[in-house]
Amino acid sequence: MATEANSCVRELEIEIPAEAVERETERVTREFARHAHLPGFRPGKAPAELVRRRFWGDIRSEVLHALIPSSLENAFRERNLAPVADPSIAELNFEPQKPLRFKATFEILPEIQLGDYKGLEAEPARIQWTEEDLERELEALRERAAVFEAVEDRPSEEGDTVVASLLGVITEPKEKREPLRLEDVQVQVGAESTLEAFSHGLRGTRAGEERQFSVAYPENYPEAGLAGRTVAFTARVKAVRRKKLPGLDDAFAPQVSDAKTLEELKAKLRERLEQARAQREKELTRQRLLEALLARHDFPVPEALVDRQLDARLERQVRGLLAQGVDPRRVEVDWAKLRREQRPAAVREVQLGLLLERIAQVENLEPTEEEISQEIERLARDTRQTPEALRARLTKEGTLGRISSAVRSEKVVEFLLSHARFSAPDRG
């Protein structure tokens, strides 16, 4: 067995005796002979040697699929090895009447030599909120409670929303494309998220009016079919609406909460801001502690685990785009480059996961069934499912173990926090 220095990669050279190979070949050949249709022979009556010559490629494949996994399993068990992914097979040598030889390359988990993980030093995070944060919360509530009313006494102006049907023809580059037809498009004139060409084209319009204007889409526009193209639009305005914000008074509070007065609403928002501050401080302090833990440990990690972590990261980004109604296939993103850029973070995530698992083993921090059930109940509330339905789905998908692993990791973090050395934060 060869081992690469400072690596999780291992190699095994396997040899299966010729006698075992021949026995398996004869067994597979008999199975083929039972169903083989060869000219001049009834099914199951063709000579074994003839069947072997006729179907050798398929027989060879079946023999390999039978012998290689079982021989690897035995080799791993004898050497107490646990690959983290399927081995790659190379230098395969399979000839009749001879031993079967091949080389298996695979990765295993690293042997982690734990340093001092008790008494980690980290500076507690400190966050403050101000009255400006409170004002932003109030304004956000006003925006959500806003109503839109039709504008009939004047043309559209900054801040108004123009509702229009659009017919668009791509003029640059010259290409044969079906015209774009969009109904009930809502354009907020002058908004930061609105392309200036749309604001310019629809500013000063009234319901029933028709306008023509061109839009040059930037090269990095998220909609790949429009990026870098110039489109001539004909817009038929259906309505102009202005946003009306509610007044910031006692009548506003019951519209957006269970508070009866504005002062009571502000008190609830202050409480919410304080809870968010405390939670964010806890998260940042936890992050600093884990960074201190990683700083004391450096070890290689299997590429297979890093690849899985990268897959999970990119999958989350794709789900995020889908949640925004964006087709990931039409977004101009260099996914290969993004994967390369995220690799260092993925490596550290794998290292951290392995470290927490190792500390859990040493400190015997295994989750109880009650703790796992509590986590399932929490996730069920967040996803609006019953705990029973969620547990059944996770069991069916084979992912129930992830809940146990997450609870175990959280117990380790709490253990590290309880043994860490923190300087008392100055609240001022």
N, C-alpha and C positions, 0 to 999 in steps of 0.2 A: 504493500500500500504506500503510495507516495503522497506527501502533504506539501502544499505550497506554503512558504513562509508567510506569516502574518496574514493568513487567509482562511476562509471557511471552506475552501474547495478541497475535496478529497478525490482520490482515484483508486479504483480497485481493478485489478486484472483477474478476470474470472476464467476458469477452465472447467468445463463439464466433461467427465470421462466419456470416451467413445461408446462404451457399453450403454450408458444412460441415454445418450443421444440416439443410438440405434433402437433402443426399446421404445422411445417416444415416437421415432419415425415410423416404426412398424405399427404402433397403435393408431397413429393418424392415417397411415396408408390403409389399414383395415377399415376405418370409418369411411374413407373415400371410396373404397372398393364396394362397400355395401350399397352405395347409391350411384356408382359410376355407370354411364351408358357408353359402351365401346362397341364399335362394329363387330359383329360375329359372336358376341357374348351376351347372355342374359344378365340383367342387373344383379350384381353381387357375385358373379361367377368369373369375372376377369382375373387373370393372374396378378398377384401383388406386384411383381416386378414391372409388368406392363402398366399398371395403374400408377406406380411410382414415377415411371418415365413420362407418362402422359400428363400427369398433374403435379410434376415436381415443384413448380413455382409456388402453387397453392399449399402443397404439403409442407414445403420448407417454411413458409410463412407461419403456418399453424404450429409447427414444432418450435420455432423461435418464440412465438407468443406464449407458448406453454412453459418453455424451459427458462427463458431469461428472467421473468419476474420471480419465479420460485427460487432460482439460484441466487438472485440478488437479496431476496428476503432472508434466506438462510445466512448469506454472508453478512448482512447487516446485523442479524441477531447474534451471530457468533462474535462479532467485533463490537457489539453494543453501540451501533451507530444508528442515528435517526435522521435521515435526509429530510430537508425542508421542502423539497420538490422532487419531481420525477428525474431520475438520472438521465444523462445523455449517453448514448451508446456509440462507441467508435471502435475501429480496428476489428470489426466482426469477421471471424474466420470460421466458416461452416462448410465442411466437406464430408461426404459420406464416408463412414467407417473411421472417422477421425474425431478427436476431441473438439468440442465447440469452445472457441476462445473469443473473448471480447474485453474491451475496457469500458468501465462505467465511471463517469465523472459526475459528481454531485456536490451539494453543499450541506453542511451541518451547522447547528447553532454553535456560536463561539463559547469557549470556556471563559466565563467572566470571573475575574479575580476582584472581589469587592474591596474597595477602599473604605475609608471612614465615611459612612453615610449618616451617622448620628452626629448631631451637633453642627449641621451645615449652617454656614453663615450667609445671611441674605438681608438686604435692607427692605423693610416693609414698604409697600407702595402707599403713597399718600395722594388722595384726590380730593378736591374741593369743588363744590358747585356754588354758583352765585345767583343773585337775583336775575341776572340776564338769562341764565338757564331757565329760570321759572317763567320769564316773559316768553321765551321761545316755546316752552310747553303750552302756554296759553294761546299763542298765535297758531300753533299747530292744531289745537282743538278748534279754534275759530275757522281755520281753513277747512277742516273736516265737516264743520257744521254749516259751511257756506251754501247759499242757494243761488241759482242762476235765473235771471229774469230777462225776458225779451227786451231788446233795445229797438225802439221804433221811432224815436224822436231825433236821432242823429246817426251818422255813419260810424262804423267800428273805429275804435281807437285802442291805445295801449292797454293791455290787460283784458280786453274783451275776447270772447271765444266765438269764432266764426265757424258755423256748421255749413259744409258745402259738399257737393258732389264734384269729383275731379275726373277729367279725361286727360291722360298724359301720353305724349308721343316722344320717344327717344330721338333726339336730333343729332347727338354726338356721343359716341362714334356712329357712323352710318351703319345701320344693321336692320334686318327685317325682324321686327318684333311686334307682337300684338299690342295695341294701345292699352295703357293701364286704366282701368275703370274702378274708381273707389267711391263708395257711397257714404254719406253722413260722416265725413272726416271732420274732426274737431281740431281747430288750430287756434291756439292762444296767441294772439298778436303780441309780439315783443317779448315773449317768455324766453328764458335762458335756453330751454330745451327745444325751442322752435327755430328752424333754419331761417336766417334773415330773409332769404328770397321769398319764403312763404309769408312772413310778416309784412314785407314790403308789398307783395302782390295782393294781399287781402286787407291791408290797412285802408280805412276810408270806404269800405263797402257797406251796402245795405241789403236786406233780404230781397231776393228776386233779381239782383244784379248779376251780370256775368263779367268775369275778369280773365285776362290772359297774361301769363308770365312764365318765365323760364327759371329752372332751378338747376344749378351746377352742383351735383353731389360730390362731396370730398372723396378722395381715394380710400380713406379709412372708414367710410360709412358702413354701419353694421349690416345693412341689407346688401348682400353681395351683388344682387341683380341690378342695383342702382349705383353702387360705388364707382366713382370716376366717370359717370355718365351725365349728360345734360338732357333734361326733360322739359318739353314745352307743355304747360298745363293750361287747360281751359276749366275755370272754376265757376260753378253755378251756385251762388250763395242761397242757402235755404233759410238761415236764421243768424242773427247776431245776438249774443247773450252777454250780459255783464254779471260779474260775481258780486254778490252782496254778502258781506261778512256780518255776523250778529254782533251786537254791541257787547262790550265787556262790562256787564253789570249783573245784578242778582238774577235777572231773568235768564241770563245765559247759562248759569251753572246747572240747572236741572236739565237743560237740553243735552249736555254732554257727560253728565255724571249723576250720581245719587245725592250730590250736595245740593243744599237748598239756597245757599248764598254764595256770592263770589269769594268772600273771605274763607268760607268753609272749603270751597273748591281749591283755593290756593294752599290751604293747609294740607289737603290730600295730596296735591302735587308736590309740596315740600317733602312730605313723607315718602312719596314715590321716588323723588330724587335722592333722598337719603338712603333708601334701600338700594337703589341702583349704584350709588357711590360705594356703599359697603361691599356690595357684590363684586364690583369692578376692582376694588382694592384687594379683595380676597383672591380674585383671579390673577391679578398682576403679581401679588406676593407669591402665590403658588408657582407662577411661571418663573420668577426669579429663583425660587428654591430649586426647581427642577433644572434650571440652567447651571446652578452651583453643583448639583449632583452630577450632571453630564461633564462638567469641567474637571471632575476628579476621576473620570473613567473614560478611557479611550480603547476601543477594541473594534475589530472588523465585524461586519455584518453580512449575511448572505444576500447576494444580489437578487435572489428570488423574492425575498421579503421586501427589499427596496422597490422592486418592480410592482409588487402588489400594493405597496403604499402609494406609489405614483399613480397607479391605475385608480385607486380610491380617490386621490386628490383631484385628478382630472374628471372623474365621474361626478364628483360634487360640483365642479364648475359647469359641466354640461347640464346637470339638473338645475343649477341656478339660472342658466340661460333659458331653459325650457319653462321654468316658473315665471320668467318675464315675458314669455310668448315669443322668444327668439329661437329660430331654427339654428342649432349649432353648425349644421352643414353649410349654412349661408353666411357664417361669420368668418371674416378674414383673420384667422388666428393661426400662427405657426405653432401647431400643437407639438411638433418635435422639439422646437426651441423652448417652448414653455416647459416641456418635460425635463429638458436638460437643466433649465434654470431652477426647477423645483427639487432637483435631486439632492442637494445638500440638506435641505430641510427634511426630506423623506428619510435620509440616512439617520439624522438625529432622532426622528420620531421612532424609527425601528430600534435604535440604541436605547432610547428611553423606555420603550415597551419591554425590551429584554431585561433592562436593569430593574424595573419595577417587579417583573416576574421573579427575578433572582432574589431580590430582597424579600418578597412574599414567601418564597421557599425557606429562606434562612430564618425569618421571624415567625413562620407558621401563620401567616395572615390570610387564611382561606375564608371566602365568603360563606356565611350560613345560608341555609335554605330560606330563612325568614328575610334576610337581606336581599337575596335574589328576587323573592316575591315582591318586596317593597319597591325594588327598581322596576320590575315589570309593571306594577301598578302605576308608578309615576309615568312611565313611557306610555301606558295605555291612556292615562288622562291627557297627556300632551297630544296624542294622535286620535283621541276620541274613539277609543275602542274599549271593549271589556278586557280585563286582565286575562280571562280564560281564552278569548279569541286570539289575543296577541301571543300568549304562550303557545297555543296550538299552531299558529302560523310560523313562529320562530322554530318550533320543534320540527315542523314539516320541512322548512327550508334548511334545517341543520345549522342554524345560527344561534341557537339558545346559548351555546358556550360563550358567545361574545358578551352576553349580559354578565355571566359569571366573571369573565376576564375584566370587564369594566368595573365591576364592584370590587374585585381584588385590587386593581390598580388604585382605585379611590381610597381603599383602606391603607395601602402603602403610603400614599401621599399624606393622609391624615397622620400616619405614624411618623413620617419625616417632619411634618409641621410641628408635632408635639415634642420632638427632640431637637428642633432647630434652635439656633441662637439668633434672636432678633433684638435690634436696638429699639427702644421705645420710641415710637413716632412722635414728633413734635407737632401738635395740632395748632399751636399758635393761639 
